[in-house]
Amino acid sequence: MRILITGGAGFLGSHLCEVLVARGDSVVCVDDLSSGRLENIGHLRHENLEFIRADVSQGLDLPGPFDAVAHLASPASPPLYLKRPLETLAVGSAGTDHALRLAGRDGARFLLASTSEVYGDPAVHPQPEDYWGNVNPIGPRSVYDEAKRFAEALTMAHGRTLGTNVGIVRIFNTYGPRMSAADGRIVTNFIGQALTGQPLTVYGDGSQTRSFCYVDDLVRGLVAMIDSDQTGPINLGNPEEFTVGDFARLVIALTGSSSPVRHLPLPADDPTRRRPAIERAEALLGWRPQVPVTDGLARTIEWFQSRPAELAEATL
């Protein structure tokens, strides 16, 4: 197939590019490099991959035809989307519309990479796809949460009104190599702090929970969704649940660090619990995660150990 991936030089996008190129697809990667990095796809540039630097929010007039369009473009880490709130809203709205219209033009399969953040601070646990969520629409995190919620609504409107072949996945916490050391989420924060001997920052008392999916597993789910005719939404994530405090201790043990744990106040609207219900993914896509968290973390720690300069700069 010929597949367009927006945000293809980012953490998830680059892994998706890699898997699709490896199976013989022709991939066009579009990224404005505001959070993506060329080094993430540098090893693919000589293969069946074309890179185009562009902001999908400004338009997406590319020659076709495409067989599939995977829309992954968006800041995903809180420091990035809080730093670029208007751009985050634009890529979720105008960027999604441009990607949908290109898919509709070519009769292509459209995949929206949505997020577990659409559930907000959930009152239902674990979170099934039919839960509508508990989101503060005017809080600081809303620029990301509501951008993705709008993107889902727009995707469904294109599907219902124009007949576009659409599919939505809701991605829960994902980690692995190629994450930026300055990503600002729990895995990168803890690994960076542990490897540089700094205290691990735990917000609140550490009893809030998260679930962590290794990137290889997550990308298998994305590919399965691209190849399917499912509309979704379908949760993709690892249902194994950790308290943040336990996860901090696990990272300390795996890195062999002597770093202490430091507690700080909870940020605004920080969800207290987060775990995906994945029965729909199992039944409709034949997907469930396979990589144990300890194995995935060991691979991710090794990745960051190979990048000491980036670690040092991110943890200043």
N, C-alpha and C positions, 0 to 999 in steps of 0.2 A: 504494500500500500504506500501511497504518498501521504504523509501525515505532517500537519502543522502543529507545532508546540509553542504556545506563548509562554514566556517565562522559562524558556528551555535552557538557559545558562544558569539557572538557580539551583539550589540544593536538590529538590525533587525533580525539577525539569531535566537536569543533566543526567540523572540516573534513568529517567524515562527515555531520553534520547539514546542513551547507551544500549538499553535493552532492545529498543525498536530497531536500531541500526544493526545490532548483532543478529537479529532474526531476519534481516534482509529488507526491511522497509526503507524507503527514501524519506528522510526527515528534513523539514525546514524549521529551523529554530529561530524564533523572534524574541529579542530581549533588549531592553533599553540599558541594561547593566547598572541600574540604580541599586540593585541588591545582588543580581547575578554576577558571575565572574567568568571571563573567557577561559581561564585555566580549567574550569570545570568540564569544558567540552573540547579542550585543546587536543586531546588524544583522538578525537573523533573527526576533526576537521578534514583529514585526508581521506576519510571514508565517505559513506553515502549520506553526508550531512551538509546542509547549507545554512550558514548563519547570516541573519539580517538584523542589524541594530536599528530598532524602532520602538516607539512608544505606542502600544496598541490603543491607548486612550485617544490618540490623535487620528486613528484610522488604520485600516488593514487592507490596502488595495494590492493584493498579490496575485500573480497569474496562477491559474489552476490548471487542471482540476486537482482538488484534494479529496482523498477518501475519508479522512478523519481530521478533526480539529480538536486538540486538547488545550483547554484554556487554564493554564496554571499561573499566569502573570498576576502578581500581587505581592506587596510586602507581607510577610507572615509573622515576623517577630515583633513583640510589643515596642521595643525601642525604635524600630524602623517605621512602623505605621503611626506611632505617636509623633515621630519627627516629620512625617509626610502625610498628614491627615487628608488633605484635599486630593492628593495624588492617589491615595488608597481608595477613596470614594470614587474617583474618576475611573480607575481601572476596573472596579467592581461594577460600575454602571456603563459608561460609554465603552470601555474596553470589552466588556462582556457582549454588548450589543454588536460591536464591530466583528468580533469573532463569530457570533451566532449568524450574522448576515453573510459572512464568507462561507460558513458551512452550508447555509441554506442555498446560496448561489450554486454550489457544486453538488448538492444532494449528499453532503458528507455527514458522517456520524460526528456528533458534537459531545464532548465530555467537559463538564464543569467540575473543577476541583474546588468544592466547597469545604466547609470546616466544621468541626465540633463546636466552634465558638457560636454557631447559630443557636445552640442550646443555652447559652449564657451561663448563669449560676443555677444549675438545674434543680428543680423541685422533684424530679423523677430520676430514679437511679436503679440500674444503669440506664443509659439514654437510648431508647428505641427511636426509629426514624419517624414514628407517628407522634412523637412528643414535639409540641410547638415551641418550647423553649421559654426562658425567663431572662430576657435581655433588657438592659437599661438603654433605651434608644438615644439618650442624650449624654451618657457618660463618656469618659475619655476613650474607652475601648470600643465605643459604638462605631467609630469610623471604619473599623475592620469588621465587627460583627454585622452591622447593618449593610455594609457593602456586599458581603457574602449573602445575606438574606435577600437583598434586592436582586443579586445575580441569579439566585435560585428562582425567584418569581419571574424574572425576565426570561430565563431558560424555559420554564414551563409555558410561558405565554407564547414564545416562538414555537414550541412543540404543538400546542393546542391550536394556535391560530394559523400558523404557516406550514405546519406539518414537518418541521425540522426534526430529524432523528436525534433526540437529545438524551443524555444520561447525566445524572448528578451523583457524585460521591461526596460524603462528608468525612474529611480526614481528621483523625485524632492525632495526638502528639506523636511525631515521627522524628527519628534521630539516625545519625550515621555519618560516615565520611562525607566530606565536602560541605558540611555545615560551617558557617563562619564562626570563628572564635568569639566574635562580638555579637552573635545572634541574640543573646539576652534571654533565652529561655532556659529552663531548668537543667537540661542535659549539658549544654555548653557552659553554663555558669558553673555548675558543680565540677565538671571535669577540669575546666580552666583554673578554678580556684584550688582544687586538690593538687594539680600538677605544679602549681607555682607556690604552694605552701601557704596560701591565704585562707582565711576562714570561709567555710561554705555558708552562703547567705540563705537562710530559711525564713520565709515570710510567715508571720503568725507563729502558732505553736508547733507547726509541722504536721498537724493531724489531717490537713486537707489531702485529697488523694488525686493521683494522676495515673494514666496508663501510657505505656511507651511501646511503639511499634518500630521495628528496625526497617530501614529504608528499602532493603531488597524485598521484604514481604509486602510493603505498601505498594511498590511499583508493580509487583505481580497482580495486585488488585486493580490498579489503574489499567493495565494491559487487558485484563479479563473484562473490565467494563467497556473499554474501547471495542473489543471484539464481540461484545454481546449486543442484544437489542433491548436491554433493560433500561427503563427510564429512571428508576430510583425515586427518591434518594436512597442510597445504600451507604451505611457506615463502614469505614475501613479503619481498623485500629486493633490494638492488642487488648483483650479483655482482662489481662492480668493487672491487678490494681495494687499500687504502692501508696503508702503515706509518703509525703514529701520528706519527713524526717527519716523514715526507713531507707528511702532512696538515696538520701545524702550519705547515710552510713554505708550503703552498698558501694557507692562511688569511692568513698574513702578506703574501703577494704580492697577494691579492685586496683586502685592506683598505688596502694601501699603508702598513702599519705598520712602525715601526722596532723593535718589541718583540723582545727576545731570547727564547731558549728556555731554560727552567730544568728540570733533571731532578730528580725526587724518587723515593723508593722505591715499588715497585709495591704497591698495596693487596692485602689478602688475597684469594685466589681469583680475581684478575683474569685473565680469559681471554687467552691469548697469541695466539690466532688466531680470526678470526670472518669467515666468508663463506658466504652461502647457496648451496646447489644449488637452482636454480629450474626445473629441467626439468619437475617436476610441475605447477607453476603455468602454465608455457607450454602444456603438453599439455592440461590439464584446464580451465583458465580462459581460455586465450588471452591471458595476461598476461605482460608483462615491463616493466621500467622504461624510460622514454623520456627523462627529463630528465637531461642531463649534470650531473655533480657541480659543475662550475664554474658552470653556469647556476643551479642550485639554491642554491649557496652565495651567489652574488651577490644573489639575491632575499632570502635570509635575512639577509645583512649589511645590506641596505637596510632591512629590517624593524627590526633592532636599532638602526640609526642614527637611526631615527625615535623611539626611546624612550630618550633619554640619561639621564633621571632613574632609570629602572629599571636600566639598565646600571651607573650609578654606585653605586647602592645594593647591587647584587648583587656588585660587585667590590671592595667595601670590605675 
